[in-house]
Every structure is written in C-alpha cells, then in structure tokens.
Amino acid sequence: MMDLGRYAAEVISAWGASLALLGGLVWWSLRRDRQVRAELEKTERDNG
C-alpha cells in the first residue's frame, strides 16, 4: 500500500466521499431511468 503520510485520513476520506457520491449518482440515474421508461410505456399504451 502506498504511504500517504500524515494526510492519510483526509485522502482516504476524500476518496470515500467521492466514491459514495458517484455510487449515489449511478443509483439515482438507474432509478430515474426505470421510472421514465415505465411512464413512456404507459403513455404509448394509452395513446397507441
């Protein structure tokens, strides 16, 4: 493992926060995609 020196806690916490935010954005995007697709399918069924 690389030596992060005296800033190891800050570096690791910054990486952790970044990964958590990216994971949250991916989760939110996939969830929203499912919602929009379901709405689109419903609209197409109703109008088609």
Summary of the structure (lengths in Angstrom):
residues: 48
radius of gyration: 20.2
end to end distance: 59.3
largest distance: 64.1
contacts: 82
relative contact order: 0.07
helix: 90%
strand: 0%
